[in-house]
Amino acid sequence: MINLTLEQLLELHILVVNSTGGSASLRDLGRLETTIATQSQNVFGDELYPSILDKAAAIIKAIIAYRPFVDSNKRTAMLTGLTMLDINGINFSAKKGEIEEFAVKISVDHMDVPEIAR
């Protein structure tokens, strides 16, 4: 399973901002490092998020909840999650507007990782 690095996440954020507008500023490096750590969290020796779907959902949730960037957190979260799926061989498709709507739903409804993964 391929995980993303901090540098790759920053590159994805810059890509989002360059493509859609906004500020590419980092609000909180600690929150971003915590976000990256969700991919490999262990509890009592077991991975907290064992599947790639769980890991992608966890990183999406973390970016949306922790808001490590000044702007474009939801867009970056969704691109990051979809990138994780893609580099691990999982194809994803959605209708126009569904990804944006889902990002807002995660934020407004405070969805948890299992809900997002489903």
Secondary structure, 3 states (H helix, E strand, C coil): CCCCCHHHHHHHHHHHHHHHCCCCCECCHHHHHHHHHHHHCEECCEECCCCHHHHHHHHHHHHHHHCCECCCHHHHHHHHHHHHHHHCCCCCCCCCCHHHHHHHHHHHHCCCHHHHHC
